[in-house]
Amino acid sequence: MLADEEMGLLHALVLDGRGGARQLTYADIASLELVESESLWLHWDRSQPQAQAWLRERSGLSGFTCDVLLEENTRPRLLPLPADELLLFLRGVNLNPDAEPEDMVSLRVFADARRVISLRLRPLRSTEAVIQQLAAGVGPKTASEVLISLAEALTDRVDDLVALLAEKVDDEEDRLETEPRYAPPQDKLLALRRQAASLRRFLLPQNEIYGQLARKRLPWFVDDDTVYWNELSNRLIRYLEELELVRERANLVLEAEERRMRERMNRTMYLLGIITGFFLPMSFLTGLLGINVGGIPGSENPYGFALACALIAAVAVFQWWIFRRLKWV
């Protein structure tokens, strides 16, 4: 017989209604009968053909619901279904090895009054955190609380990532202010902007979902669920504002560096212009006196070189006086 992992079943838990849960195997699911206080949470790997087959043939869900849950590309959304059921599509920070955190992992959830079926393609630490809470006896007690716990765990990971992005921008701003010769790496700042934009892409609709769940309470929701969904929505609003601020601050750092580069270039060009203007008359004199034709003044005079040097020095002093009067130097 195939192991549960080979069947695509990652976790099968029966919530006892007191914050704890007991584990089930794949074979136990078909004959399971829940008592009044219990709820079922099944967590699947949707890449496994066996998991897809179970979902279509044994879950009791409609073909439309299965098709939506198994779509290749999705965005965060909430889809109410008949009989007070719902489909919930959320995104979580990708903390898998060699992955970009902003490449958020999709979590697809079907839920009704006493059952939660969740599917993922790549591992999510947020689901593991909820399972640890259940193992410690302090986890969700009902199906609606499973949804809240999953959303809260996903939001906690977002908090850590947003704080990290803000800290990186802080470091760049501090170094730019304290180190006159420091040049912020443009590729790093552009990566920060890209990460912030990618996170906003998924968090913005996710915030709208939390707001809808706070406003439209299903009959099987616990009394205080609305408060939790509203709090999660407020947290995401704060993260979205922080991400927008990260983008703006990264832009300001880039603009400040561009302004410093322009100032350095203008100062260099100004100095080159002053030097060119200062030596141009002397270059003209030396070039004129160096013409290899007859009649050059002082060519037969033993003091001709000294007189030429004195003339060039006089021109240089006169130019210096002119430049000082014009405040060019």
Secondary structure, 3 states (H helix, E strand, C coil): CCCCCCCCEEEEEEECCCCCEEECCHHHHCCCCCCCCCEEEEEEECCCHHHHHHHHHCCCCCHHHHHHHCCCCCCCEEEEECCCEEEEEEEECCCCCCCCCCCCEEEEEEECCCEEEEEECCCCHHHHHHHHHHHCCCCCCCHHHHHHHHHHHHHHHHHHHHHHHHHHHHHHHHHHHHCCCCCCCHHHHHHHHHHHHHHHHHHHHHHHHHHHHHHCCCCCCCCCHHHHHHHHHHHHHHHHHHHHHHHHHHHHHHHHHHHHHHHHHHHHHHHHHHHHHHHHHHHHHHHHHCCCCCCCCCCCCCCHHHHHHHHHHHHHHHHHHHHHHCCCC
